[in-house]
Amino acid sequence: FNTLNNALARCPHCRKVSSVGPDFAKGRGIMFITIGIIALVIGIAVT
């Protein structure tokens, strides 16, 4: 499901509906940006 907004997601197996909040999306975005910056720094340091 799309974690960038507060959309509802339905499990295809049990049909249970759940949602993710904006805090989860923000934390996930910060994590990916941090990993990207670290990878960029390592790539520049290697070359």
N, C-alpha and C positions, 0 to 999 in steps of 0.2 A: 504494500500500500504506500501511498504518498506520505512521507513523513515531514514534508515541508509545510503542510498546513494542518489544520485541526480536523481532518476528514475522518469519517467513520470507516472502519474496515470490518468486513465480515469473513469469518473463517470458512473456507470451503468445505471443511470436514464436519464441524459441529454446529455451524451457522451462528456462532456466538459473535456479537457485535462489540468491538472495542474501539477506543479512540486514543490518539496521542496528542498531547498538548504542545503549545508553542515552546515550552521549556525544553522538551526533548529535542525538537527540531533545532533550537538554538545551540544546545550542547553538542549535537551531532555536527552542525556546521562549523563550530569552533574547533572540534576535533579534526575534521578534514582539512581545514585551513592550516592548523598547526602541523599536521603530518605533511602537507604540501610544502610548507616553508622549510621544514627539516630536510625533506628530500631535495629541494632546490639548493639548499646550503651544501649538502653532501655532494650533489652533482657539480657544483661550482668548485668545491674544494678538491675533488678528484681530478678535474681537468686542469 
